[in-house]
């Protein structure tokens, strides 16, 4: 299941947030009809349980969520101010807050009624990259950073979380370097296993805060490739295809 994520900064918030009730209901109904599982995080903690949308009330003002199998967890949910519900629909990440939580029976089982969320975070695949790398190889990117006031350039190594033909996601290095949307870095070196360095420029599209299941928190940046040559783009695509084939082969063995 996806981890809890928060969109801290983005070049255009409107492409990520849904505020119209009809749009929100459309996505929630799709989740309900496909019986998508949700990870529901309790308040601001990393504690979560699996749930699902069981129903939308006829007045379209509330959702009915499945309760946990653990009574202790259900009691915590009853006392909680909110839940953060995280799921995906057709590989699109979706997150919303559940408030005004009330426990009640539903079709013979425990459930929770929550207020219809007034905003829904929806991140398409091309804008939000997967949280896990597509292969067991370690990927990194060397990013030249200009040090203000010192007239020098340092090279920062960032771990690559995921990669696609259009860009990559990196873990923001915890060394005080500022990363903000629309910042551009030229002469970066993406280190691909068995391929070598790929020269490209990067532009930051968004910054996320990720809460892992162990409670640790890290920042991640979604970046797009800029001025990428055709040969470099081809090398990246070949690497992705090879990594996918290797992963599929491993899954078949299991």
JOURNOR-V783401 format. One record per backbone hydrogen bond with DSSP energy under -1.0 kcal/mol. CO is the residue of the C=O (numbers start at 1). NH is the residue of the N-H. If there is no record, write none. Layout:
# JOURNOR-V783401
CO_NH / CO_NH
This chain:
# JOURNOR-V783401
4_211 / 6_209 / 9_207 / 12_15 / 13_16 / 13_17 / 16_122 / 18_120 / 20_24 / 21_25 / 22_26 / 23_27 / 24_28 / 25_29 / 26_30 / 27_31 / 28_32 / 29_33 / 30_34 / 31_36 / 32_35 / 38_51 / 39_86 / 40_49 / 41_84 / 42_45 / 47_42 / 49_40 / 51_38 / 52_66 / 55_64 / 57_60 / 61_116 / 62_57 / 63_114 / 64_54 / 64_55 / 65_112 / 70_74 / 71_75 / 72_76 / 73_77 / 74_78 / 75_79 / 77_80 / 82_43 / 83_98 / 84_41 / 85_96 / 86_39 / 87_94 / 89_92 / 92_89 / 93_123 / 94_87 / 95_121 / 96_85 / 98_83 / 99_115 / 102_113 / 104_111 / 106_109 / 109_106 / 110_67 / 111_104 / 112_65 / 113_102 / 114_63 / 120_18 / 121_95 / 123_93 / 124_127 / 124_128 / 139_160 / 140_191 / 141_158 / 142_189 / 143_156 / 145_154 / 147_150 / 152_147 / 154_145 / 156_143 / 158_141 / 159_171 / 162_169 / 166_225 / 167_164 / 168_223 / 169_161 / 169_162 / 170_221 / 173_175 / 180_183 / 183_204 / 185_202 / 188_200 / 189_142 / 190_198 / 192_195 / 192_196 / 196_192 / 198_190 / 200_188 / 201_226 / 202_185 / 203_224 / 204_182 / 205_11 / 206_222 / 207_8 / 207_9 / 208_220 / 209_6 / 210_218 / 212_215 / 216_212 / 218_210 / 219_172 / 220_208 / 221_170 / 222_205 / 222_206 / 223_168 / 224_203 / 226_201 / 229_233 / 230_234 / 231_235 / 232_236 / 233_237 / 234_238 / 235_239 / 236_240 / 237_241 / 238_242 / 239_243 / 240_244 / 241_245 / 242_246 / 243_247 / 244_248 / 245_249 / 246_250 / 247_251 / 248_252 / 249_253 / 250_254
